[in-house]
Amino acid sequence: MHRSHTAGELNASHIGQTVTLSGWVANRRDHGGLIFIDLRDRYGITQTVYDPQENEGAWKVADTFRSEYVVKLTGTVRARPEGQTNDKLSTGEIEVIITHAEVLSKSEVPPFEISEHTGANEDIRLKYRYLDLRRKSVFDKIAFRAEMNKYTRDWFTTNGFLEVQTPIFTVSSPEGARDYLIPSRLHHGKFYALPQAPQQYKQLLMVGGVDKYFQIAPCFRDEDPRADRHSCEFYQIDCEMSFVEQEDVFAVAEPFAKSLIKDITDKKIVNMNADGTFRRLTHKEAVDTYGSDKPDIRFDMHFEDFTAEFADSGFSLFANTVKDGGIVKAMKLEGKTLSRSEIDSLTEVAKANGAGGLAYIIYEADGPKSPILKFFTGNELASLEAKLAPQVGDMIFFGAGDYKTTCKVLGQVRLACRDRFSLVDSTELAFCWVTDFPMYEQKDDGSYDFEHNPFSMPHGGATAFDGNPDPLSIYGCQYDLACNGYEILSGSIRNHNIEALVKAFNIVGKGEEEVKEKFGAMYSAFQYGVPPHGGFAFGFDRLLMILRDETNIREIYAFPKSGKAEDAMMNAPAYVDEEQLRELHIKVRETNK
Amino acid sequence: MHRSHTAGELNASHIGQTVTLSGWVANRRDHGGLIFIDLRDRYGITQTVYDPQENEGAWKVADTFRSEYVVKLTGTVRARPEGQTNDKLSTGEIEVIITHAEVLSKSEVPPFEISEHTGANEDIRLKYRYLDLRRKSVFDKIAFRAEMNKYTRDWFTTNGFLEVQTPIFTVSSPEGARDYLIPSRLHHGKFYALPQAPQQYKQLLMVGGVDKYFQIAPCFRDEDPRADRHSCEFYQIDCEMSFVEQEDVFAVAEPFAKSLIKDITDKKIVNMNADGTFRRLTHKEAVDTYGSDKPDIRFDMHFEDFTAEFADSGFSLFANTVKDGGIVKAMKLEGKTLSRSEIDSLTEVAKANGAGGLAYIIYEADGPKSPILKFFTGNELASLEAKLAPQVGDMIFFGAGDYKTTCKVLGQVRLACRDRFSLVDSTELAFCWVTDFPMYEQKDDGSYDFEHNPFSMPHGGATAFDGNPDPLSIYGCQYDLACNGYEILSGSIRNHNIEALVKAFNIVGKGEEEVKEKFGAMYSAFQYGVPPHGGFAFGFDRLLMILRDETNIREIYAFPKSGKAEDAMMNAPAYVDEEQLRELHIKVRETNK
């Protein structure tokens, strides 16, 4: 072993001991003929001293040290001189006077400064990720990831769940996002696919009697990268249970999230129900009230509906909207008097989301002010004030138009207010269950598609599909958990009745034969005794990102892919040898062919 | 929740309670007008009773139950009648008299009997793996896998190792086995590769200062499947440490293996050194003594060399072999008198491995017997007896020929004896470090290739490559751990000196530019301060297979691939839509083009 202690370990109790340390040269100072070198490793920093009077050989070697050299040092621990101790370091009471110094590995000048205050951009940090990892803040995120992995596995194991590793090589699935494919060498023309999630496997585990399953599962979706979605691979805390109903699932996910946050973070959960459970909204309530199926409920700014009140308004924009079947909603921003440019910027947000503009009222000390106020009747204003109770210093924003656009516009303006006016406390987390998702959405051509998970049980059970119901009237036992405006969990009670499952697929135009062909394992398994079951998946990376106050998901991977799904360090993806492609029975197409 | 208790939970303390159970119908008996149904779930079996006198409704429903139906039952726990308790069941003291019965899911007749004594072949078990998982012995292996996963992670975490998840999408590597490739949609004509092991990443983590890393890493090699190698994916316990030498690595791997075995298995480790450490052999000693680089040292049957003794033998086969530069070795099989057919069968093993035949001596009560004895001098026989000390009832086998073939032949005959004459106790494990692997092997054309890991430090350190040494004389700080004849760990101290690493590649004909191009990240990283480091990887699946007495590695996966790398349950690999291939910029080649 090239060391007797780490660089974070020595303190006053070691004074007088001879020690050997190895690590990186972090910093050098010359003072009064002495050299001082800060030696750094994963565990800390130790000050080492080289005195030409005491040991000229060691001093001469130290004089050759440059930043990021890896060195091996032997010397004696001594107390730092009076007044020179450093409370911020675990080793701040001592220093090591070096008698033998040796370079283990030299370093070129690094492409960026290895410090917390590095100005390096993301591209260079990713290319030299091994250097970036030497920065404490970067390492700490990776260490936290390990801690969260362990905490998660321990929690689920303690609570009776069995960890099962499901296959990484599976088959392309017709639902969901694009699959990543792997050409088979042994089976000409055939392909494996990487799993988008272990959805079918975990349901098959329930058919197999595993009863309570979990896994921190690698998942693979060939989607375009974005800030909260890592390309190539990501991880989910995947969980499934037999003989359960929705409440039983909530009674697992909710305590897990609370324990995790309490035990390994400094975050505080706010805005829970009086009994300490997470708030719940149906999908419709969430959209109605916050314009989102993943509402950030750390702050209020809920919507109130004024469709009826403005049906005959003198403000023709509102009246015409209602006449055309649209809605009018409004929300209140408390205690902020916005500048013209701030209002313009919010108006841009509204326009970007499909609105013509952004109507508002400012409550000033001498009364409400707004360009549109002159069109309002006293009753209209009174109804606004009755529902929204604005005070001096508040503002009211309006949305008017078709239901979907209006909810979205106000929802986005609401989030823009949150970000621009710091309406939330970053140490707080607010969770919200969103339940009762519609099973189907209607496409432009009038046909239907699954809105969510095709394998979910509808409300009303297996008989919900009987008698040709309007597909849009069918809601699923499907639920998401939102946290601070992110979707961090998704799940459902599954449809374990094969006839009902076929009916669910019939609505999206798939016949029994197609279900049998595309989901052969599920179709077959469901013939042999299926327990009622349900579960969920937490987005592990996204949850971790929120818990670490990151807005860029790449920060919480040891070796992330770039925003273009590339690994600049490893140079992936890359061209490969023709011979490799030949063995796999494939060739690359010419451009656009 | 569709149950108040599991089927493994009820005992005398619950007598009188009303309970609801859900599970599978495992067994039905009709007796004296009553129906008895054994209800099964993951946790156990509970006997339920239906009495038409007490509850005709429940009895009628139970009468419709068939094997593997999933049912929900409510009733009252009562003591079993005197003499009818079952000690083998945790629930054997009680039964539940049912008042309400309900079918949750029907079952067709399963394609094989869900019992420990099923005669189903592997093909059908894999196709209906979800049914196979209902068998306790199959489930238990998956549960053990979860336990071993958790034990491993806990052990390494407790010992200061940081779990890091390295990328699953990386770049094709020119060394080692074939890569699995993934065509990139965003980068036309480029491919990701799945990692054969996280070798480069873990070394980059050391450059990044992570210091002590571990991971139960998924690995991917496109090799042809065999009994102890799962196709597509497998897992390794991957570990790397900085500032260590070989002894430091052994001091991690060895206690881990011992703790694991002591804490979660009933196995006993035998044939250790007197101080309780694992035995060690150099690669040369292992091949010399056992004809294998992964010797099974649970039993002796070591080889002794008789090349000198038989140089001038009257047995011309031996004498000529020695004259041609070959060797003569012999080993002793204790206390077995083999039949003619048993000797013939061992001779076949010898021939299959390149020998012309298998010479032997049988020590009978009236002296040694052998067709070749007449050619031996008294001195030759005496030298044999001096080194091998045969007793009456023992046999001696000879190998003669070139070194490599002779060692292999005797090694295989030795293992054949082990298997045919039950020379080992299946409850025992014997570990053996094999060290000092040759760095290079010479190919038929006279050029050299890496025998093992190209990134290993040679014995003698970075200067071992200086002055044009004979490549075959260079040994690496490389080690394997063998257990019961399997290689279960491989590792090395790495070469952290970039100039020496380039020299190592020069010997196999790769110049600096090629190293830079093929191992760009390593080449670049090694310019910026590299700690001396080393590590290992345990074959997780193979170790698990040994610990569970399985000889087929597929048995220890929840959803294994077949021997043809297929998943009959999911029908993977499969043909995919032309549209998918088009998006990925590839097409399938015509056969043989």
Interface residues (C-beta under 8 A of the other chain):
Chain A: M1 H2 R3 T6 S22 G23 W24 V25 R40 D41 R42 Y43 E68 Y69 V70 L104 S105 K106 S107 E108 P110 Y128 R129 Y130 L131 D132 L133 R134 F139 I142 A143 R145 A146 N149 K150 R153 D154 T157 L162 E163 V164 Q165 T166 P167 I168 F169 T170 V171 S172 R178 D179 Y180 L181 I182 P183 S184 R185 L186 H187 H188 G189 K190 F191 Y192 A193 L194 Q200 Y201 L204 L205 V207 G208 G209 V210 D211 K212 P218 F220 D222 D224 C232 E233 Y235 S242 F243 V244 E245 D248 H496 N497 G520 A521 S524 A525 F526 Q527 Y528 G529 V530 P531 P532 Y557 A558 F559 K561 K564 A565 E566 D567 M569 M570 N571 A572 P573 A574 Y575 V576 Q580 L581 R582 E583 L584 H585 I586 K587 V588 R589 T591
Chain B: M1 H2 R3 T6 S22 G23 W24 V25 R40 D41 R42 Y43 E68 Y69 V70 L104 S105 K106 S107 E108 P110 Y128 R129 Y130 L131 D132 L133 R134 F139 I142 A143 R145 A146 N149 K150 R153 D154 T157 L162 E163 V164 Q165 T166 P167 I168 F169 T170 V171 S172 R178 D179 Y180 L181 I182 P183 S184 R185 L186 H187 H188 G189 K190 F191 Y192 A193 L194 Q200 Y201 L204 L205 V207 G208 G209 V210 D211 K212 P218 F220 D222 D224 C232 E233 Y235 S242 F243 V244 E245 D248 H496 N497 G520 A521 S524 A525 F526 Q527 Y528 G529 V530 P531 P532 Y557 A558 F559 K561 K564 A565 E566 D567 M569 M570 N571 A572 P573 A574 Y575 V576 Q580 L581 R582 E583 L584 H585 I586 K587 V588 R589 T591
